[in-house]
Amino acid sequence: MNQNVQKRNSLLAQTVIKGLQSRNMTGYYAETREEALKIALSLIPEGSTVTMGGGVSVHEIGLVDALKKGNYTFVDRDEYADKRAAALLAYDADVFLASCNAITQDGVLVNIDGNSNRVSAIAFGPKKLVMIVGMNKVCSDVDGAMKRARNVAATTNAQRFGLSTPCAKTGACFNCKSPDTICCQFLVTRFSRHQDRIHVILVNDALGF
């Protein structure tokens, strides 16, 4: 990575971390994916029951593989025939893993979901939330974060899943009501009432969508 970009990301991350702290959330900064993995594992006690939504970033730093090989009870929803049953296990898990579609410079998390299992678990249920967030997802404010979530994250996911939505065909959000839309629930997390629940690891890399 270009040294100027790396320095910019490092400085910006400190601003985001201060914003998270002001919202009763804890932030960390990792220069590499390997460092992000070490931080994440330090936050997950051995023996924990761990589950997740469909976070690509979680896979990209190698966290899923590490949990499967380690002393953890990892609930892999891909191994369940009953996806709803797998999703419901998240609400009583020790740790829920996720990324976010966008995060503001002052620490507000923005997420969009289709089935809503991910955003509902972020909002309530699991005892601890560990989020892996690439610096490519940092936006100036909530309006910018929402635009990113709708026009970048949701659009890319619609294309990835082969959905028949206007955004999948054009690359831009049309605020549609298509049966295939994944923009069903919007979650803006501006504060955590529960101390030590939400942990956000910012990674000096372009992760996820």
Long-range contacts (C-beta under 8 A, 24 or more apart in sequence): 1-204, 1-205, 6-31, 6-204, 9-135, 9-204, 10-204, 12-105, 12-135, 12-138, 13-135, 13-202, 13-204, 15-105, 15-106, 16-103, 16-104, 16-105, 16-106, 16-107, 16-138, 16-200, 16-202, 17-107, 17-202, 18-107, 19-104, 19-105, 19-106, 19-107, 19-108, 20-107, 20-198, 20-200, 21-107, 22-106, 22-107, 23-107, 23-108, 23-190, 23-191, 23-192, 24-191, 24-192, 24-193, 24-194, 24-195, 24-198, 25-107, 25-192, 25-197, 25-198, 25-199, 25-200, 26-196, 26-198, 26-199, 26-200, 27-107, 27-199, 27-200, 27-201, 27-202, 28-199, 28-200, 28-201, 28-202, 29-201, 29-202, 29-204, 30-201, 30-202, 30-203, 30-204, 31-204, 32-203, 32-204, 32-205, 33-60, 33-61, 33-62, 33-203, 33-205, 33-207, 34-61, 34-62, 36-61, 36-132, 36-201, 36-203, 37-61, 37-62, 37-63, 37-66, 39-201, 40-97, 40-130, 40-132, 40-201, 41-66, 41-70, 43-95, 43-128, 43-130, 43-199, 44-72, 44-94, 44-95, 44-128, 44-130, 45-94, 46-70, 46-71, 46-72, 47-71, 47-72, 47-73, 48-72, 48-73, 48-94, 48-95, 49-73, 49-75, 49-89, 49-92, 49-93, 49-94, 49-95, 50-74, 50-75, 50-93, 50-94, 50-95, 50-96, 50-97, 51-75, 51-77, 51-86, 51-89, 51-90, 51-93, 51-95, 51-96, 51-97, 51-126, 52-77, 52-90, 52-96, 52-97, 52-98, 53-90, 53-96, 53-97, 53-98, 53-113, 53-117, 53-118, 53-121, 54-118, 55-97, 55-98, 55-99, 55-118, 55-132, 55-208, 56-99, 56-207, 56-208, 56-209, 57-99, 57-132, 57-133, 57-134, 57-203, 57-207, 57-208, 58-97, 58-98, 58-99, 58-132, 60-132, 60-207, 60-208, 61-132, 61-203, 61-207, 63-97, 63-132, 64-97, 87-115, 87-117, 90-117, 90-121, 90-125, 90-126, 91-120, 91-121, 91-124, 91-125, 91-126, 92-125, 92-126, 93-125, 93-126, 93-127, 94-126, 94-127, 94-128, 95-126, 95-127, 95-128, 95-129, 95-130, 96-121, 96-122, 96-125, 96-126, 96-128, 96-129, 96-130, 97-130, 97-131, 97-132, 98-122, 98-129, 98-130, 98-131, 98-132, 99-131, 99-132, 99-133, 99-134, 99-137, 99-207, 99-208, 100-131, 100-133, 100-137, 100-200, 101-137, 101-145, 101-148, 101-149, 101-152, 101-153, 101-154, 101-209, 102-137, 102-138, 102-139, 102-144, 102-145, 102-146, 102-148, 102-149, 102-153, 103-133, 103-137, 103-138, 103-139, 103-145, 103-200, 104-138, 104-139, 104-140, 104-141, 104-142, 104-144, 104-145, 105-138, 105-139, 105-140, 105-141, 106-141, 108-142, 108-145, 108-188, 108-189, 108-190, 109-187, 109-188, 109-189, 109-198, 109-200, 110-139, 110-142, 110-145, 110-146, 110-148, 110-149, 110-186, 110-187, 110-188, 110-189, 111-149, 111-186, 111-187, 111-189, 112-149, 112-150, 112-153, 112-154, 112-182, 112-183, 112-184, 112-185, 112-186, 112-187, 113-182, 113-184, 113-185, 113-187, 114-181, 114-182, 114-183, 114-184, 114-185, 115-184, 116-184, 116-185, 119-185, 119-186, 119-187, 120-185, 122-187, 122-189, 123-187, 123-189, 127-197, 128-196, 128-197, 128-199, 129-197, 129-198, 129-199, 130-199, 130-201, 131-198, 131-199, 131-200, 131-201, 132-201, 132-203, 132-207, 133-200, 133-201, 133-202, 133-203, 133-207, 134-202, 134-203, 134-205, 134-206, 134-207, 134-208, 135-202, 135-203, 135-204, 135-205, 135-206, 136-205, 136-206, 136-207, 136-208, 137-207, 137-208, 138-202, 142-188, 146-186, 149-186, 150-175, 150-183, 152-209, 153-208, 153-209, 154-182, 154-183, 156-209, 157-182, 157-209, 158-182, 160-209
